[in-house]
Amino acid sequence: MAGSGKIMTHGELMISNQGAQLFRSLGIKPGDSVAIMLRIIIYSLQ
């Protein structure tokens, strides 16, 4: 991740890319706002 010092694994990068492709397929463009609702479980709060 640019400037954050975080190292991503290949798997994490692939998942991130899948999310980006989904947003693009829905017509979401860079700069658009997106809200994501998650279930409140311990895993999603990490």
Buried (B, 14 or more C-beta within 10 A) or exposed (E): EEEEEEEEEEEEEEEEEEEEEEBEEEEEEEEEEEEEEEEEEEEEEE
